[in-house]
Amino acid sequence: MTRSPSVLLVDDVRDFRDRRPAAIARSSREAMTWLRRRGDSTIAVIWLDFDLQGGDTAQPIVDYLVDEAASGTPVAVAPIEVHSSNARAGRRIYDDLRSAGYNVHRNFAAKLWTHQRHPERGWRTVPNASRTMRTKAPTAESLQ
């Protein structure tokens, strides 16, 4: 995980296209470690994807933020940008964070991102494209 003074990107495949300084957490565990090390210092923005690698999700992060707010010590962050392509989960965590009192937005700025290469997931980066293309070969079942 790369360290940054005040921006946290939680995402298993995306990076900022403009290479802005940010701590990049590829798992909820990395994100939680970063958040706990920050203590009570202000975070400029958290960019939050929901579905992470290996069945991991951002739910532990959301639960932590909501619990901190419920205990009267919300994490000092404004805003939280939910950029998950999982519409249902993205909306749910948006609602949870908003209900806890956080300044949270749904963000669909596709041109903001570049993607890492993940051959084990069948993804590759397409040059000059704003999204990642699936490259898995069709299965026998899909051809029937």
Buried (B, 14 or more C-beta within 10 A) or exposed (E): BEEBEBBBBBBBBBBBBEEEEBBBBBBBBBBBBBBEEBEEEEBBBBBBBBBBEEEBBBBBBBBBBBEBBEEEEBBEBEBBBBBBEBEEBBBBBBEBBBEBEBEBBEBEEEEBBBBBEBEEBEBEBEEEEEEBEEEEEEEEEEEE
